[in-house]
Amino acid sequence: MTGTDQTSVDGLDLPALERFFGEQVPEFHGGLSAELMQGGRSNLTYLVTDGQTRWVVRRPPLGGLTPSAHDMQREYRVVAALADSDVPVARAVAFGGADVLGVPFSVVEHVDGRVIRTVKQLHALPDNEIAHCAYGLVDVLACLHAVDPGAVGLTGFGRPQGYLTRQVQRWYDQWQRVRTRELADMERLYARLAAACPAESGASIVHGDYRIDNAILDLVDPGIVRAVVDWEMATLGDPLADLGLHLVYTDPVFAPVLSGSAASTSDRLPAPADLAQRYAEASGRDLGELGFYLSLGYFKIAVIAEGIHARFQQGLTRGTGFDTVGLAVAPLTAAGLRALTHLEPR
């Protein structure tokens, strides 16, 4: 790992972070080293240690083109709130303001386990374990959606009423902010989503970016989720938006967003219809409007991919694998138009 002789580690001011740890983290024993972790196309994520204890530090990206998508305080709040629930999360440790690193940031415990990011990593597992993992993730999603926000102190964390209408408008507004090109399909998709927007199916805590590589899995049993991570888009809203996006991540057109080998796109995972059925059984929710939620998921991830692509073009990304992200935007948008009609088998 990088030593403390450096004053910064790719976006981290280590001396400033050490002072913060000394004041806010009781188990800190002095001296930090850090490295930028792989994974994550948005907030920067670091593994830091004092040689005895390991933590994870997250901060916004260097190019804040979509400011509402990088609210570190919201992310920290929901992780802290879920600590005593049945939803597995990393223990919240401390939250720092812009006076320390120049941007808000969060510190959580490091959770031991495996993170499956690539198809190769997933395919190292037997087929039965892959299915066990996929269904385990769906079960945890249903568990999250069953949590009473008021019971964990998240009343007012979002505005569930009108959530879908606001989502459609929010992501179109983000498109206007980050776009690097004209895309007629994006305009058509926005218009069709706005016209087809149904009433909300319900209200719950939604993760907003739920996929296999945003979960830390047990080292022995990959069907056990040790922690769900990357809560930067969490809010209160329609739970089926989470499900729709989770299913969108199984589409191979998403693969370029994660360097061309996203584990979620493997054809050895259960089919999207089977995952949806598992969710329906676990949650008791009606999936009659699933086509809309799939389309919304494609719309959202296409805009996010364009934002990442824009930061890459400006030289503001950190890490590797960003050169392929822009290739996903048009196919994702086209898939969103198709999804409004029916759930296509892959």
N, C-alpha and C positions, 0 to 999 in steps of 0.2 A: 504494500500500500504506500501511498505517498506520505512522506515524512513531514514533520512540523517545521522543517527548515524553510519551507515555502510559505509565502504569505497568502497565497490563494491557491485553490485547487479547482480550476475550471468552473468558476462561479461562486466558490466559497472563500470567504476571508477567514482563514483558520485561527489567527490570533484573536479576532473578534468573537469567533464561535467558542473558543476556549474560555474567554472571559465570561461569556453567557452561560456556558455549562457550569463554570465554577460558582455562579450565582444561583442557577435555577435547577441543577440536576444533582441531587444529593449523592448519588452513587458514582459520580465522576471523580477519578483519581488523579487527574492532571495529565496534560499532553494529549493532543488529538492527532490522529492520522485519518485520511479520508480518500475515497475513490468514487468516481462517478459510476453508478451501477448501470448495467445494461437494461434495456426495456424502457418503455415510457416515451411517447412521442410528444409530450407536453411539458408538465412540470419536471424540473431536474431533480433527480433522486440520488442520494449519496449514502454509502455505507461509511460510518465513522466509528472509531474505537479509541479508547485510552489504553488498550492493551489487555484490559480485563473484561470490559463490557462493550457490547456493540449496540449501536443505535442506527436509525435511519432518519436522515434529514431531507426534507423536501422544500423546494423553493420554486417560484414561478420561472418560466423560461426567460431568456435574455431579451427576446422580442415579444412584448406583450400586445399582439395585434388583436387578441380576443380577450379583453380584460375580465369579463364576467366568468370566463371559463377557468380562471386561475385564482379563485378566492381561497387562499390558504386557511383563513380563519374558519370558513364554513367546513372545510375538510377536517380540520382538527376538532371542531365542535361535534361533528357527527361520530367520529371515531371515539371520542371521549364518552359520548352519550350511550353508545352501543356496548360499552365495556361490560356491563352487567346483564346483557341480553343473551339470547341463544345464538346470535350472529357472531361468528368468530372474527375478531379484529385484533390488531396489534395494540398493546397498551400505550395510551397517550402519555407522553412524558413532559413536554413543555412546548409553549408557543412563543415565538419571538417576533417582535415588530421590526419595522423598517429601520429603526435606529441602530440595529445590530449589524445587519448584512446589506442594508439598503433596500431590502424587500422583506415582506412578511415570510416566515418559514415555520415549519413544524418539526418536532422531534418525537419519534415513537420508538418503542422497543424494536429490536431486530428479532424476527420470528424464524426459528430454524425450520427448514422444510425445503421442498422443491418447487421451483417455478418452471412451468413448461411453456416455452415460448415458441419453439419451432416444431415443424412437422417431424423432423428427425428425432427430436427429444420425445415427442408423443409416441412415435412408432417404435421406440425402444420398449414400450410396454406391450404385454399381450392384449389381444382384442377384448377379452373380458374385463381387464383392468381399465382400458380406454372407455368402455361403456360405463363402467362403475364410476369413473371420474366424471364423465359428462352428466350422468344423472345426479351424482352428488352435488355438482355445481347448481343444477336446477333446483334441487331440494333446498339448498342454502338460499337461493334467490326467493323461493316461496316463503322461507322462514323470515327473511328480511321484510317481505311485504306483509307479514302477519304481525309485525311489531307495532304496538300502539305508540305513535309518536309522543303523545302526552305523557305516557308512563315512563319514558326515558328522557323527558325534559326537552323535547323537540317541538313543542307547540309553537307555531309561528315560524318554523324553520323554512317554510315555503307557503305558497298559495295554491292549494290543490284545485280550487274552482277556477275554471278557465285555463287550466294548465296546458291542454293540447293546443288551443288557439295561440297561446303565448309561445309555445315551443315552435310552432310553424313560423311565426313572425320573427322570433328571436334568431333562429338559424338562418332565415333569409337576410335579416339585418347583418348578421355576421358574414354572410356571403358577400354582401355589398362592401363590407369593410376589408376583407382579405383577398378577394378574387384577383387573380393574375391574368384572367382571360375572359372572354365572353363565352357563355355556354347556354345555348337555347334550351336544352333539356332541363337545365336548372330552373329557368323561368317557367317552363311548363309544369315541372314537378311542384314548384311552390304554388302555382295557381290551382292545380288539382288538389293538393293537400288542403289548401285553405277552403276550397269548395266542399271537400268531403269530410271535414273534421267532425267526428261524432261527439256525443256527450262523454265525459270521463267515465271509465268503467269502475272507478273507485278512487280512494286516496290512501297513500302509504308513503313510507320512506322509499325513495328510489335512488339507486346507486349512480346511474347515468352512464356507466362505461363498463358493464359487467361482462367479462369474458375470461377464458381460462388463464391467461397470463396476468390477470389482475387478481389472482388468488395464489396463496402459498399453500401447497398441498403437503400432506403427511409424507415423510420419507419412505415409510413402509407401505401404507395403504393410500394410494392416490385418490380414493373415493372420499377421503376425509379432508375437509378444508380447514387448515390451521388458522388462516387469516385472509379476509378479503381486504385488498389494498386499493389505493388510487381513488379516493372518494371526492376528488375535486369538483365533480359535477353533481354531487348528491343534493337532493332537495325533497320537498313533499310534493307528490304528484301522482299521476296515473301509473300504477304498477305495470300495466301491460306495455308501457313504453320501454321499460327495462327488458321485458321479455322479447319484444320486437327487435331491439338492438342486439340482444344476445344471439338471436337467430340470424340476424344479418351478418354477424361475425363469422358464421359458418360458410358464407358464400366465398368461393375462390377469388372473386373480384376485389375482396378486401385485402388479399395477401400483399400487394405492393406497399400498403401502408406500414407493414412490419417487415420490410426488406425482402418480401417475396416468399416467405416461409412461415406464415402465421399458423400456429398449432390449431387454432380454432377452425381453420379451413380444411382440415384433414378429411378425406373421404372414408376414414375408418371410424369416425365419430358416428353416433346414431343420427339418423336423418332429422332435419329440422321438425318435421311433422311429429316424430316420436318424442323429441324433446318438448315440443309444445304440449303433447298429450300428457307427458309426465308432469309438467307444470300445472296443467288443468286439474289433474288428479290430486296433486299436493296442495294446491291453493283453493280449489273449488270455484275458480273464476271461469266465466264464460268467455270463450275465445272467438266468438262469432265475427268480431270486427278485426281479426288479426291482420288482414291485408293492409289496413290503414297503418297499424303500428309498425309493420315491416317497412312500409314506404317511408314513414317518418324516420325510422332508423337509418335507412339508406341516405335520406336527405341530410340527416345530422352528421353522419360519418363522412359524407362527401364534403361538407363544409369544413369539418375539422381537418380533413386531409388537405384541403386547399390552404388552410391557415398554416399547417406545418410546412407545406410546399413553399408558401410565401416567405416564411422565416428562413427556410433553407436557401432560397434564392438571395436573401439579404445577408447570408453568412451568419445567422443568429442561432443556428442549431448547434448542439453539442453531442458528440458521439457519432456513430456511423449508421448507414442504412437509410438516410433521408433522401437520397437521390431518386428513389423509385416512387415516393409517396404521391407525387403529382400525377403519375400514370393511372392512379385508381379513381380519380375524381369523376371523369366522364362515364366509365363503366358503372360506378356506384349510382350515379344519377339516373342512368338508363334503367338499372335494375329497380330503382325506386318507382319509376313510372310503371314498370311491369307488375310490381307487387301490389299496386292499387287494384289490379284486376283479379289476381289469384295468387296463391302460394304455389310457386312452381317447384316441382320435384327437381332435385339436382342429379 
